Every structure is written in structure tokens, then in C-alpha cells.
Amino acid sequence: MALLLACESSKQQPTPQVATRVLISTTESTLAPGERTTLFAFVEGLGLDNREVSWTLQGPGMLSPGGGRQAVYQADATSTGMVTVVATSVADSRVSATQQLTLAAASTDSIQTFLYDPVCTDQSCRSSVPAGDSARVLVRVKSTYEVASVVARVPDTDREAVLPHLPEPTLSEYFEGRLALQGISQGVHPLEIVVTDTRGNTRVTQARLVVDRPPKGAREAPRSPRIAVSGPLPVLATCTDDGPGCVLELRVRDSPDALARATTRLDTVVDLSAYANSGLYMDLTVSDALGQTERQTMTTSVVANPGLQRVTSVPGVLLDADETRLLFAPRETEGRLPIGLVLQDRASGSIVTTTAPANAPVSSWWLTSIGAVFVLEHALTNPPPMGALFALHGDTGALTTLEPDTRFAVSGVRAAGDYVVWSQGIFLKVRQLSTGTTVTVNLNPSSSASNDVAENGLVAYSLNGTIFTRHGGETHQLTHNVASSFPRTDGTRVVFQQPDARGWTFLTLWTGTSLEALTQPSPVLVSASRKYEVRAGWIAYTDAVDNGPEQVWLRSPTGEVRKVSDFATSSRVEALTADGRVAVRTGSGAQERLLVSREDGTLQDLGLVEGPARWLDGAWHVLWADTLFRVVP
């Protein structure tokens, strides 16, 4: 694979892999006859691949190495005095460290202490990581008398923590808490566990721990968690650490070779053409001198599609776009729900960011006349409540709570132009965003979760299986049967699903004066999403003729109907323009293709394309990850 480096790339190469020192932690440094202690070794060295050590013992007792970085020392039954344990770097035998252990006489204490965290990260003491700004301290205490207190402290500092009992009755011998270590320098430090019983007996267990905060990486480009790459990709990232430095490495996951590697600052351009038209995970890993790492993953689509021309990219995931604005999320949940929303002016590049809680995912969103409308789900802070509905004002960034009643989540939210409609409890509500006027319709005792609103403010909704419209204070009932649902409207016409005598559903059109059947009955009830759209008199919908695959059909404002797709796999409506152009999806899963109608009505096959299609600036566009693409012939 080709690797294109920036002009200063020769200055970015990390320092050679050299071990510089060894740090040793231990669970206890003073031992009675027969007692054990566990030792861990941390080999310091930037970019070091081999951090194992070899262990040797100078003095009596038995040393049992294990795992390359761990050893268990057991004192013998008779010796006193000092022993020395030596840990030598396997990568460089010139680099080593020693740990002295004190062998004391047999203890008559009524207290025995066994330290786990922060020296050990599991109760079997098989692994360890350095402590950061705070450390979990886990201690097991066996005492003849009731334990009055357990305190963890760093000698010669003011850092100490009282460790309370674990609440589970079966773990009554265990004490756990957190010890603040802010301001403690990187390196090896003594740790004391002081146990006092109700009779005034005290046992001080001395240990040693390694303090080293994990490195922190800052990715300036690309910043989005998902990216679509159509050419050389600039990458700019930096890292900081409290040790002697940090290394950044960019790698395609599971690839044996790194794309780029640098110390402290990575400023490069990578060529991903070897992965053309494929998806991959690209990992930016930051590591410090002790081998602690932080990884940031970019889900990457390498786009080599001659039908797509890059227009612009944003520092997040694109959600929507119109002629003047882009709406994107700077972060996502693992399930790809947006976290936070940002409005960007396409001409100036200026942005407006929501002040919504940082960890509250957005479940639905719309661009509107004043900015955007969105729903927050499972908010982790209060306010807002689960299902809160907000308007983002694009001129000021201010948030308006559209639904002040927080007892119930909102549903059936739809927005168009200057209007938004939603259901909450037994009420249907319509708001004109520019004036802030909300009209409430009492649907008692039922509710409607199936609504739509047009740019002129006409609302279509389903109540108890009957379709209604409301506009200018007047309500009209369109049907009188049960189970009609999922209305879609352009302000005059309404398309919805309606059952026949068998319970099979078909699409029905309200022309503004009468009802007409659009499709044949089907035994499957489906939502309106990707099945039918109405705009400026044009209607795009799907119909399966003679039990064949679903195809997309187009009805003109004057009533002419033509078949748009004729594929062996079922097709769906992706988007519909005001002049009757249609974007179509066909296939399923990883084989789903996007096709868009040309001026003559034929379809241009764009192949395997992710992201929604939008009609902007007189052409089809695709919102793919962080990038807006224009469709070209």
C-alpha cells in the first residue's frame, strides 16, 4: 500500500524501541515466615513491543515467575533480614530494577491483610496496570476481633482514603474504596494499608504501586467516528502523557503493517486506494512508555464511485441537508444514535451546537424553518426526560422545549417547514415554529402515534383506525373503517394504509375531494417508511403485482401512473422531489443498491451506497458518513 507523508514526515518517526527503566510494584514488602507477596514489573520504553522481564532472587526463599511480568515470592520458615528480587528487561538486559523485601520474625498480630487492587487487577493477582489519578483499593482483612477501620494512604503525602466494608454479607472480610492520586508524580510510590480493630490493635501493611496516567490522544482530522474517503486522507492527531512521551499509530485493523507512526504528533496523508469500495475499521492507537494505550476507531468507507463527487465533509456524522444547511452529530452511540446536534451554514461554514446533555442520544430529527427539531431518548441527566422534544434555533443556538409535560414520552413526531406535530398522552399537538403557537387537540380517551404534517400546516393523523386531517382549525374525517394508519400528506393529498374485508391492507389516496385505491391488497401491514411518499402532487409508492417483488411506482399530479423499477429484488422509496424525481433502494443488507432518476425518468445505478439521498442545488446528493457527495452522470 502506498503511504503519502506530509512534508515534515521525516521528523515524525518515533524514537527507536529501547527499554529505559523497569518499575516494580508489590503487594507487600515485609513478610513473616511462609508469607507470600506478588511482584509486577513495568518496562518503560516508547513503542516497545516486548515488555517482559526475567526474574532472579538474591537471598533465601522461593521466587516463582509467571506470565513474563509477574512473580510470586514466598519467604521460608526460618530466615530473617533482607532479600532482593531483580527484574531485568528481556528487550535490553542492561536495564533492570531491584525490589528489597524484609523478612520479619513470626507475627503475633491478630490481624492479617491481603492487598489486591491497585497492585493486582484481579483477585488471583495475575495481572496489573498502573494507577492513574485515582486508584481502586481492595483489601481482604482476617482479624480475631472486629475491624474498626481500614485506611489506604501514600506515606509523606496527604493522600489517604477510608475503605468501607463491601455490602455483600458473603464478602464481609473485604474493604474497598478509591484513593485519590492527583498530583502524585509518575513512578513507583509506597502504599500503606492501616487496619485497626476494636481493641486498638493495628497492622500496617507496606506495599508499592506504580502511578502512570494513561496517554490522551486528540484527533483533529478526521474527527468523525464514521468517515467516507474518496481520495488521499489527511490525518492530524496529537498525544500527551505524564511520562517521557507517547506514540501514535494509525493502522487498518488486523493489518500487519501500520499506515503511519509518530511520536507526540502525527501529521500525515494516507492513501487507502488499496481498499477501494470496501468498508474497514481504522484504529488510531496512542501508547505511552509503560505500554498503556488509548484507541480511537474510525469506521471507514473507501468510496471509489465515479457517480459520486465529494462536495464537503463535516467533523461528525451527516444527518440531513438542504440548500443552505447541514445537520450533523459530532458523536454516536454504539447503536449509531447521534449524540449532540450541530447546524452548519453551507456558505459560511459557521456552526450552531445544541446545549443538550452530552450523553443523551437523539432518536429522530428534522431540519425546519427555524433550525431543527429533535427528540432525545434515554437522557442520562435530568432535565430533559426520556423522549423530550426540542427545537434548536439556528440563529442563536437556543433550545426550546416543545413539550413541557414530562409525564409521558412523545410519539408520532413529524416536521415540515415551519410546522411540527406530535402526540403526547391523549393529546395531538401542532406547533408553528416561527410564532411559537401550539394547537392542542384532545383525543380522549385514545392517542395517535401515526401523524404527518405538511409545509402548509395541514395535519393528517390516525385515531382509532380512522384518518383525519386538520387545518386552520377545521377537522375532516376521511375514512369510517377501522385500522387505517400511517398517513402521509403534501398539504392537499393524503396517502394511507387501509384494510379490505379480509384484513389485507392496500394504499388509499385522498385526492382532496375523494378516495382512490393505489395498490392491490397485501396480507402484510407495513409502516410508511420507505414505502410511499407524497410531494407537490406526486406520489411514489411500492406495489407487488401478482405476488411478485415490490416495485416502485410513480403517480403524477394529474393521475398518470408509471412503473419506476423492475428488479428481481424488492425495491423501496428512498426520496421524492417536488418535480417527480425518485430515489430508489433495491436489494437487502450489504447488497442494497441506490438508484436515482435522471431528467428523462430513467434510473442511474449508483451501486452499493450508504446514507440517505437528498435533492439539493438541482442535483441528487448522498449523505455518506461525514461527507456530502453530489451525484454526477
C-alpha positions as CSV (number, residue, x, y, z in Angstrom):
1,M,0.0,0.0,0.0
2,A,1.3,3.5,-0.8
3,L,1.9,5.8,2.1
4,L,2.0,9.5,1.4
5,L,3.6,11.5,4.2
6,A,3.4,15.3,4.8
7,C,6.5,17.4,4.1
8,E,7.7,17.1,7.7
9,S,7.1,13.4,8.0
10,S,10.8,12.6,8.4
11,K,10.6,14.4,11.7
12,Q,7.7,12.3,12.9
13,Q,9.3,8.9,13.2
14,P,9.1,7.6,16.8
15,T,12.2,7.0,18.8
16,P,13.8,3.6,18.4
17,Q,12.4,0.8,20.6
18,V,14.7,1.0,23.7
19,A,13.9,-0.1,27.2
20,T,14.8,2.8,29.5
21,R,13.9,1.6,33.0
22,V,12.0,-1.0,35.0
23,L,9.4,-0.2,37.7
24,I,8.3,-2.8,40.2
25,S,5.1,-2.9,42.3
26,T,4.5,-5.4,45.1
27,T,1.5,-6.4,47.3
28,E,3.6,-6.4,50.5
29,S,7.2,-5.7,51.2
30,T,7.5,-7.0,54.8
31,L,6.9,-10.7,55.2
32,A,6.5,-13.1,58.1
33,P,7.8,-16.7,57.7
34,G,5.9,-18.5,55.0
35,E,4.0,-15.4,53.7
36,R,3.8,-14.5,50.1
37,T,3.9,-11.4,48.0
38,T,3.2,-10.8,44.3
39,L,5.5,-8.6,42.3
40,F,4.8,-6.9,38.9
41,A,7.3,-5.3,36.6
42,F,6.6,-2.5,34.1
43,V,9.2,-1.9,31.5
44,E,9.4,1.6,30.2
45,G,10.2,2.4,26.6
46,L,8.4,4.2,23.8
47,G,6.9,1.9,21.2
48,L,8.4,-1.2,22.9
49,D,7.0,-4.5,21.7
50,N,8.5,-6.8,24.3
51,R,7.8,-5.6,27.9
52,E,8.6,-8.9,29.6
53,V,11.3,-9.3,32.3
54,S,13.4,-12.1,33.7
55,W,13.3,-12.5,37.5
56,T,16.2,-13.5,39.8
57,L,16.3,-13.8,43.6
58,Q,19.2,-12.8,45.8
59,G,18.7,-14.4,49.2
60,P,16.6,-17.2,50.8
61,G,13.0,-18.1,50.0
62,M,11.4,-19.2,46.7
63,L,10.6,-17.0,43.7
64,S,8.1,-18.3,41.1
65,P,8.0,-16.2,37.9
66,G,4.8,-16.3,35.8
67,G,3.4,-14.5,32.7
68,G,6.6,-12.7,31.8
69,R,5.9,-9.7,34.1
70,Q,4.8,-11.3,37.3
71,A,6.5,-13.2,40.1
72,V,5.4,-14.6,43.4
73,Y,7.9,-14.7,46.3
74,Q,7.4,-16.9,49.4
75,A,9.5,-16.4,52.5
76,D,11.0,-19.5,54.1
77,A,10.1,-20.7,57.6
78,T,13.3,-19.5,59.4
79,S,15.1,-16.6,57.6
80,T,15.1,-13.0,58.7
81,G,16.7,-9.9,57.2
82,M,16.6,-8.7,53.6
83,V,16.2,-10.4,50.2
84,T,16.5,-8.7,46.8
85,V,14.4,-9.5,43.8
86,V,15.8,-8.4,40.4
87,A,13.6,-7.8,37.3
88,T,15.7,-7.5,34.0
89,S,14.2,-6.3,30.7
90,V,14.1,-9.1,28.1
91,A,14.4,-6.4,25.4
92,D,17.6,-5.0,26.9
93,S,19.4,-6.9,29.6
94,R,21.3,-3.7,30.6
95,V,18.0,-2.3,32.1
96,S,16.8,-3.7,35.4
97,A,15.3,-2.8,38.7
98,T,15.6,-4.3,42.3
99,Q,13.0,-4.7,45.0
100,Q,14.1,-5.3,48.6
101,L,11.8,-7.4,50.8
102,T,12.1,-7.5,54.6
103,L,11.8,-11.0,56.2
104,A,10.5,-10.4,59.7
105,A,10.0,-12.8,62.7
106,A,6.8,-14.7,63.0
107,S,3.9,-12.3,63.6
108,T,1.8,-12.4,66.7
109,D,-0.7,-9.9,65.2
110,S,-4.3,-10.7,65.4
111,I,-4.7,-9.1,62.0
112,Q,-3.8,-10.4,58.6
113,T,-4.1,-8.2,55.5
114,F,-4.2,-9.2,51.8
115,L,-3.9,-6.4,49.3
116,Y,-5.4,-6.8,45.8
117,D,-6.1,-3.5,43.9
118,P,-4.3,-1.3,43.0
119,V,-1.4,-3.6,42.7
120,C,-3.4,-6.5,41.3
121,T,-6.3,-6.1,38.8
122,D,-7.9,-9.5,39.7
123,Q,-8.2,-11.4,42.9
124,S,-5.9,-14.1,41.7
125,C,-3.2,-11.4,41.3
126,R,-2.3,-12.5,37.7
127,S,-2.3,-9.0,36.2
128,S,-1.7,-5.4,37.0
129,V,-1.9,-1.9,35.4
130,P,-0.5,1.3,36.8
131,A,-2.8,3.6,38.9
132,G,-4.0,6.9,37.5
133,D,-5.5,10.0,39.1
134,S,-7.4,7.7,41.4
135,A,-6.9,4.0,42.3
136,R,-9.4,1.4,43.4
137,V,-8.1,-0.2,46.6
138,L,-9.4,-3.6,47.5
139,V,-8.2,-5.3,50.7
140,R,-9.1,-8.5,52.5
141,V,-8.7,-8.5,56.2
142,K,-8.7,-11.5,58.6
143,S,-9.0,-10.4,62.2
144,T,-9.5,-12.1,65.5
145,Y,-11.5,-9.1,66.7
146,E,-14.0,-6.8,64.9
147,V,-12.3,-4.4,62.4
148,A,-12.8,-0.8,63.4
149,S,-11.2,0.9,60.3
150,V,-9.2,0.3,57.2
151,V,-7.2,3.2,55.7
152,A,-5.1,3.3,52.5
153,R,-2.5,6.1,52.3
154,V,0.5,7.2,50.4
155,P,3.2,8.0,53.1
156,D,4.6,11.5,53.3
157,T,1.6,12.9,51.4
158,D,-1.9,13.9,52.4
159,R,-3.4,11.2,50.2
160,E,-5.5,8.7,52.2
161,A,-8.9,7.0,51.9
162,V,-11.1,5.2,54.4
163,L,-12.1,1.8,52.9
164,P,-15.7,0.7,53.9
165,H,-16.9,-2.8,54.1
166,L,-18.3,-4.4,50.9
167,P,-22.1,-4.5,51.3
168,E,-22.5,-8.2,50.4
169,P,-22.7,-10.4,53.5
170,T,-20.6,-13.2,51.8
171,L,-17.8,-10.6,51.3
172,S,-17.6,-9.3,54.9
173,E,-13.8,-9.6,55.0
174,Y,-13.4,-7.3,52.0
175,F,-12.9,-3.5,52.2
176,E,-13.0,-1.3,49.1
177,G,-12.6,2.4,48.2
178,R,-10.9,4.9,46.0
179,L,-7.6,6.6,46.8
180,A,-7.1,10.0,45.1
181,L,-3.7,10.3,43.4
182,Q,-4.0,13.6,41.6
183,G,-0.7,15.4,41.8
184,I,1.3,12.3,42.6
185,S,4.2,12.1,40.1
186,Q,4.6,9.3,37.6
187,G,6.7,6.4,39.0
188,V,6.9,4.0,42.0
189,H,5.4,5.0,45.3
190,P,5.0,3.4,48.7
191,L,1.4,2.4,49.7
192,E,0.3,1.6,53.3
193,I,-2.8,-0.2,54.4
194,V,-3.5,0.5,58.1
195,V,-6.0,-1.8,59.8
196,T,-7.2,-1.2,63.3
197,D,-9.5,-3.4,65.3
198,T,-11.9,-2.5,68.1
199,R,-9.3,-3.4,70.8
200,G,-6.8,-0.9,69.4
201,N,-4.6,-3.4,67.6
202,T,-3.1,-2.0,64.4
203,R,-1.4,-3.7,61.4
204,V,0.4,-1.6,58.8
205,T,0.9,-3.4,55.5
206,Q,3.5,-1.8,53.3
207,A,3.3,-2.2,49.5
208,R,4.5,-0.4,46.4
209,L,2.4,0.8,43.5
210,V,3.2,2.3,40.1
211,V,1.5,5.5,39.2
212,D,1.2,6.3,35.5
213,R,-1.8,8.0,33.9
214,P,-2.9,6.6,30.5
215,P,-2.0,8.7,27.5
216,K,-4.5,11.0,25.9
217,G,-5.0,11.3,22.2
218,A,-6.6,14.3,20.4
219,R,-7.7,13.6,16.8
220,E,-8.1,16.8,14.8
221,A,-8.6,15.3,11.4
222,P,-10.7,13.4,10.6
223,R,-12.8,14.0,13.7
224,S,-15.9,11.9,12.8
225,P,-16.4,8.4,14.2
226,R,-17.5,7.4,10.7
227,I,-15.9,8.7,7.6
228,A,-16.3,8.3,3.8
229,V,-13.0,8.6,2.0
230,S,-12.8,9.3,-1.8
231,G,-9.1,10.3,-2.1
232,P,-6.0,10.8,0.0
233,L,-6.9,11.2,3.6
234,P,-5.2,13.8,5.8
235,V,-4.7,12.7,9.4
236,L,-3.7,15.0,12.2
237,A,-3.5,13.8,15.8
238,T,-1.5,14.6,18.9
239,C,-1.0,12.9,22.3
240,T,0.1,13.8,25.8
241,D,1.3,11.8,28.7
242,D,2.8,12.3,32.2
243,G,5.7,10.1,31.3
244,P,8.6,10.6,28.9
245,G,6.4,10.7,25.8
246,C,3.8,8.9,23.7
247,V,3.5,7.2,20.3
248,L,0.6,7.5,17.8
249,E,0.0,4.7,15.4
250,L,-2.6,4.5,12.6
251,R,-3.5,1.0,11.3
252,V,-6.2,-0.7,9.4
253,R,-7.5,-3.3,11.9
254,D,-5.9,-6.8,11.5
255,S,-3.3,-5.4,9.1
256,P,0.3,-6.4,9.9
257,D,1.6,-3.0,8.9
258,A,0.9,0.4,10.3
259,L,-0.3,3.2,7.9
260,A,1.7,5.8,9.9
261,R,3.5,6.1,13.2
262,A,4.9,9.1,15.0
263,T,5.9,10.4,18.4
264,T,3.7,13.1,20.1
265,R,2.3,14.5,16.8
266,L,1.0,12.6,13.7
267,D,0.6,14.8,10.7
268,T,0.3,12.7,7.5
269,V,-1.7,11.8,4.5
270,V,-2.6,8.2,3.8
271,D,-3.7,6.5,0.6
272,L,-6.5,3.9,1.1
273,S,-6.9,3.1,-2.6
274,A,-6.0,-0.5,-2.0
275,Y,-9.3,-0.8,-0.1
276,A,-11.4,0.8,-2.8
277,N,-15.2,0.3,-2.5
278,S,-14.9,-1.5,0.8
279,G,-15.5,-0.8,4.5
280,L,-12.9,-1.2,7.2
281,Y,-12.0,-0.2,10.7
282,M,-9.1,2.2,11.1
283,D,-7.6,2.4,14.6
284,L,-5.6,5.3,15.9
285,T,-3.7,3.9,18.9
286,V,-1.9,6.1,21.4
287,S,0.6,4.3,23.7
288,D,2.8,5.6,26.5
289,A,6.2,4.5,27.7
290,L,4.8,1.9,30.0
291,G,2.6,0.4,27.3
292,Q,-0.7,1.9,28.4
293,T,-2.9,2.6,25.4
294,E,-5.9,4.5,24.2
295,R,-7.6,3.6,21.0
296,Q,-9.9,5.6,18.7
297,T,-11.7,3.8,15.9
298,M,-12.9,5.3,12.7
299,T,-15.5,3.2,10.7
300,T,-14.2,3.9,7.2
301,S,-15.9,3.6,3.8
302,V,-13.4,3.9,0.9
303,V,-15.5,5.4,-1.9
304,A,-14.3,4.9,-5.4
305,N,-17.6,5.5,-7.2
306,P,-17.4,7.5,-10.5
307,G,-21.0,8.6,-9.9
308,L,-20.2,10.4,-6.7
309,Q,-18.3,13.6,-6.4
310,R,-17.2,14.9,-3.0
311,V,-18.7,18.3,-2.0
312,T,-17.6,18.7,1.6
313,S,-17.1,16.9,4.9
314,V,-18.0,17.7,8.5
315,P,-16.5,16.9,11.9
316,G,-19.2,14.4,12.6
317,V,-21.9,12.2,11.0
318,L,-24.2,13.9,8.5
319,L,-27.8,13.5,9.3
320,D,-29.6,15.9,7.0
321,A,-29.0,18.7,4.5
322,D,-30.9,21.3,2.5
323,E,-29.9,24.0,0.1
324,T,-28.3,26.2,2.8
325,R,-27.6,24.0,5.9
326,L,-26.0,20.8,7.1
327,L,-27.1,18.9,10.2
328,F,-24.6,16.5,11.8
329,A,-23.8,14.8,15.1
330,P,-20.3,15.0,16.5
331,R,-20.6,11.6,18.2
332,E,-22.7,8.5,18.1
333,T,-23.7,5.6,20.4
334,E,-22.6,2.1,19.6
335,G,-26.0,1.7,18.0
336,R,-25.4,4.7,15.8
337,L,-27.8,7.0,17.5
338,P,-26.5,10.6,17.3
339,I,-25.2,12.3,20.4
340,G,-25.5,16.1,20.1
341,L,-26.5,18.1,17.0
342,V,-24.7,20.7,15.1
343,L,-26.1,23.1,12.4
344,Q,-23.6,24.3,9.8
345,D,-24.2,27.0,7.2
346,R,-23.1,25.7,3.9
347,A,-21.9,29.0,2.5
348,S,-20.0,30.5,5.5
349,G,-19.2,27.3,7.4
350,S,-20.4,28.8,10.7
351,I,-21.9,26.3,13.1
352,V,-24.5,26.3,15.9
353,T,-24.3,23.5,18.5
354,T,-27.0,22.2,20.8
355,T,-26.7,22.6,24.5
356,A,-28.4,19.3,25.1
357,P,-26.9,16.9,27.6
358,A,-23.6,15.4,26.2
359,N,-24.6,11.8,26.6
360,A,-28.3,12.0,25.5
361,P,-28.8,10.2,22.2
362,V,-31.1,11.7,19.6
363,S,-33.7,9.3,18.2
364,S,-35.2,11.5,15.4
365,W,-34.5,14.8,13.8
366,W,-35.7,17.2,11.1
367,L,-34.4,20.4,9.5
368,T,-37.1,23.1,9.9
369,S,-37.7,26.8,9.1
370,I,-36.0,28.0,12.3
371,G,-33.3,25.4,12.6
372,A,-34.1,21.8,13.6
373,V,-36.5,19.7,15.7
374,F,-35.3,16.6,17.5
375,V,-36.3,14.0,20.1
376,L,-33.9,13.0,22.9
377,E,-34.2,9.4,24.2
378,H,-32.9,7.8,27.4
379,A,-31.3,11.1,28.6
380,L,-28.8,10.4,31.3
381,T,-29.4,13.8,33.0
382,N,-32.4,15.5,34.3
383,P,-33.7,17.5,32.6
384,P,-34.5,16.5,29.9
385,P,-36.8,13.5,30.5
386,M,-36.8,10.4,28.2
387,G,-38.5,11.3,24.9
388,A,-38.2,15.1,25.3
389,L,-39.0,17.1,22.2
390,F,-36.9,20.2,21.4
391,A,-36.4,22.9,18.8
392,L,-32.9,24.2,18.0
393,H,-32.8,27.8,16.9
394,G,-30.3,28.1,14.1
395,D,-29.7,31.8,14.6
396,T,-28.8,31.7,18.4
397,G,-28.3,28.1,19.3
398,A,-31.0,28.3,21.9
399,L,-33.2,25.3,22.7
400,T,-36.9,25.5,23.1
401,T,-38.8,22.7,24.9
402,L,-41.7,22.0,22.7
403,E,-43.4,19.5,25.1
404,P,-43.3,20.8,28.7
405,D,-45.4,17.9,30.1
406,T,-42.7,15.4,31.1
407,R,-45.0,12.7,32.4
408,F,-45.1,10.8,29.1
409,A,-42.7,10.4,26.2
410,V,-43.7,12.0,22.9
411,S,-44.5,9.9,19.9
412,G,-45.6,10.3,16.2
413,V,-43.3,13.2,15.7
414,R,-43.1,14.7,12.2
415,A,-41.9,18.1,11.0
416,A,-42.0,20.0,7.7
417,G,-41.1,23.6,7.0
418,D,-42.5,25.8,9.8
419,Y,-44.6,23.1,11.5
420,V,-44.1,20.1,13.8
421,V,-46.7,17.6,15.0
422,W,-46.6,15.1,17.8
423,S,-48.7,13.0,20.2
424,Q,-48.3,13.1,24.0
425,G,-50.7,11.2,26.2
426,I,-54.2,11.7,24.9
427,F,-53.3,14.9,23.0
428,L,-52.3,15.7,19.5
429,K,-50.2,18.9,19.2
430,V,-49.3,21.1,16.3
431,R,-46.8,23.9,16.6
432,Q,-45.9,26.7,14.2
433,L,-42.3,27.2,15.0
434,S,-41.8,30.8,13.8
435,T,-44.6,32.1,16.0
436,G,-44.3,29.6,18.9
437,T,-48.1,28.9,18.7
438,T,-49.2,25.4,19.7
439,V,-52.6,24.0,19.0
440,T,-53.8,21.0,21.1
441,V,-56.4,18.5,20.0
442,N,-58.0,16.4,22.8
443,L,-58.1,12.8,21.5
444,N,-59.6,11.4,24.8
445,P,-59.6,8.5,25.6
446,S,-57.2,7.4,22.8
447,S,-53.9,8.6,21.4
448,S,-52.4,8.8,17.9
449,A,-48.9,7.6,17.2
450,S,-49.3,7.9,13.4
451,N,-49.1,11.5,12.3
452,D,-47.8,13.7,9.5
453,V,-47.7,17.4,8.8
454,A,-47.2,19.4,5.5
455,E,-45.4,22.6,4.9
456,N,-48.7,24.5,4.8
457,G,-49.6,23.2,8.3
458,L,-52.2,20.6,7.3
459,V,-52.0,17.7,9.7
460,A,-53.0,14.1,8.9
461,Y,-53.5,11.6,11.7
462,S,-54.9,8.2,12.6
463,L,-57.3,7.9,15.5
464,N,-58.9,4.6,16.4
465,G,-58.2,3.4,12.9
466,T,-59.8,6.4,11.2
467,I,-57.9,9.0,9.2
468,F,-58.5,12.7,9.9
469,T,-57.0,15.9,8.7
470,R,-56.9,19.3,10.5
471,H,-56.0,22.7,9.0
472,G,-56.9,26.2,10.0
473,G,-58.9,25.0,13.0
474,E,-61.1,22.7,10.9
475,T,-61.1,18.9,11.2
476,H,-62.2,16.5,8.4
477,Q,-62.8,12.8,8.7
478,L,-61.5,10.9,5.6
479,T,-62.5,7.3,6.5
480,H,-65.0,5.4,8.5
481,N,-63.5,2.0,8.8
482,V,-61.1,0.5,11.3
483,A,-57.3,0.0,11.1
484,S,-56.5,2.8,8.6
485,S,-53.0,4.0,9.5
486,F,-49.7,5.7,8.6
487,P,-50.9,8.8,6.7
488,R,-48.6,10.9,4.6
489,T,-49.6,14.3,3.2
490,D,-48.3,17.1,1.0
491,G,-50.9,19.6,2.3
492,T,-53.7,18.5,-0.1
493,R,-53.4,14.8,-0.8
494,V,-53.2,12.1,1.8
495,V,-51.9,8.5,1.3
496,F,-52.5,5.9,4.0
497,Q,-53.0,2.2,4.5
498,Q,-56.5,0.8,4.6
499,P,-57.8,-2.8,5.1
500,D,-60.2,-4.7,3.0
501,A,-62.8,-7.2,4.2
502,R,-60.1,-9.9,4.7
503,G,-57.9,-7.6,6.7
504,W,-55.4,-7.2,3.9
505,T,-54.0,-3.7,3.5
506,F,-53.8,-1.5,0.4
507,L,-52.7,2.1,-0.1
508,T,-55.5,4.6,-0.5
509,L,-55.2,8.2,-1.8
510,W,-57.4,11.1,-0.7
511,T,-57.2,13.4,-3.6
512,G,-58.6,16.4,-1.7
513,T,-62.2,15.5,-2.8
514,S,-62.4,11.7,-3.0
515,L,-60.8,8.4,-2.1
516,E,-58.9,6.2,-4.7
517,A,-57.2,2.8,-4.3
518,L,-53.5,3.0,-5.3
519,T,-52.3,-0.6,-4.8
520,Q,-53.6,-4.2,-4.6
521,P,-54.4,-5.6,-1.1
522,S,-51.5,-7.3,0.7
523,P,-51.5,-9.5,3.8
524,V,-48.6,-7.6,5.3
525,L,-49.1,-4.4,7.3
526,V,-46.0,-2.1,6.9
527,S,-45.1,1.4,8.1
528,A,-44.9,4.3,5.7
529,S,-41.2,4.5,5.9
530,R,-39.6,3.7,2.5
531,K,-43.0,2.6,1.2
532,Y,-44.6,5.8,0.0
533,E,-44.1,9.5,-0.1
534,V,-46.2,12.4,-1.3
535,R,-44.9,15.7,-2.5
536,A,-46.4,18.6,-4.6
537,G,-49.0,16.2,-6.0
538,W,-46.5,13.5,-6.9
539,I,-46.9,10.1,-5.2
540,A,-44.1,7.5,-5.1
541,Y,-45.2,4.1,-3.7
542,T,-44.4,0.4,-3.8
543,D,-46.8,-2.3,-5.1
544,A,-46.3,-6.0,-5.6
545,V,-48.2,-7.0,-8.7
546,D,-49.3,-10.7,-8.9
547,N,-47.3,-11.6,-5.8
548,G,-44.0,-10.5,-7.4
549,P,-41.3,-8.4,-5.8
550,E,-42.3,-4.9,-4.7
551,Q,-41.6,-2.3,-7.3
552,V,-41.7,1.5,-7.1
553,W,-44.5,3.3,-9.0
554,L,-45.0,7.0,-9.6
555,R,-48.3,8.8,-9.9
556,S,-48.3,12.3,-11.4
557,P,-50.4,15.2,-10.1
558,T,-52.8,14.6,-13.0
559,G,-53.2,10.9,-12.3
560,E,-50.9,9.2,-14.7
561,V,-49.1,6.2,-13.3
562,R,-45.9,4.6,-14.4
563,K,-43.6,1.9,-13.1
564,V,-40.2,3.2,-12.0
565,S,-38.4,-0.1,-11.1
566,D,-38.4,-3.6,-12.5
567,F,-35.8,-5.5,-10.4
568,A,-35.9,-9.1,-9.3
569,T,-35.4,-7.9,-5.7
570,S,-38.0,-5.8,-3.9
571,S,-37.5,-2.0,-4.2
572,R,-38.3,0.8,-1.8
573,V,-38.8,4.6,-2.0
574,E,-35.7,6.5,-0.8
575,A,-36.8,10.1,-1.6
576,L,-39.2,12.0,-3.8
577,T,-38.7,15.5,-5.2
578,A,-41.2,18.3,-5.9
579,D,-40.9,17.7,-9.7
580,G,-41.4,13.9,-9.5
581,R,-37.9,12.5,-9.4
582,V,-37.4,9.4,-7.3
583,A,-34.5,7.8,-5.4
584,V,-34.9,4.0,-5.1
585,R,-33.3,1.3,-3.0
586,T,-33.3,-2.3,-4.1
587,G,-31.7,-5.4,-2.6
588,S,-31.1,-6.0,1.0
589,G,-28.4,-5.8,3.6
590,A,-24.9,-5.4,2.3
591,Q,-26.2,-5.8,-1.3
592,E,-28.6,-2.9,-1.2
593,R,-28.2,-0.5,-4.1
594,L,-29.2,3.1,-4.6
595,L,-30.7,4.3,-7.9
596,V,-31.7,7.9,-8.7
597,S,-33.9,9.1,-11.5
598,R,-32.4,11.2,-14.3
599,E,-34.1,14.0,-16.1
600,D,-35.7,11.6,-18.6
601,G,-37.1,9.4,-15.8
602,T,-34.6,6.5,-16.2
603,L,-32.6,5.3,-13.2
604,Q,-28.9,5.9,-12.6
605,D,-27.5,2.9,-10.7
606,L,-25.0,4.2,-8.0
607,G,-24.4,0.7,-6.7
608,L,-23.7,-0.1,-3.0
609,V,-24.1,3.4,-1.4
610,E,-24.7,4.1,2.3
611,G,-26.5,7.1,3.6
612,P,-29.7,8.9,2.5
613,A,-30.3,10.6,-0.8
614,R,-31.3,14.3,-1.0
615,W,-32.2,16.6,-3.9
616,L,-30.1,19.8,-3.4
617,D,-29.0,22.5,-5.8
618,G,-30.7,20.9,-8.8
619,A,-29.0,17.5,-8.4
620,W,-29.1,14.4,-6.3
621,H,-26.8,14.2,-3.3
622,V,-25.8,11.5,-0.9
623,L,-25.1,11.9,2.8
624,W,-22.5,9.2,3.5
625,A,-20.9,9.1,7.0
626,D,-19.2,12.5,7.3
627,T,-19.3,13.5,3.7
628,L,-21.7,15.1,1.3
629,F,-21.4,13.7,-2.2
630,R,-23.0,15.1,-5.4
631,V,-24.3,12.6,-7.9
632,V,-22.7,13.1,-11.4
633,P,-23.7,11.4,-14.7
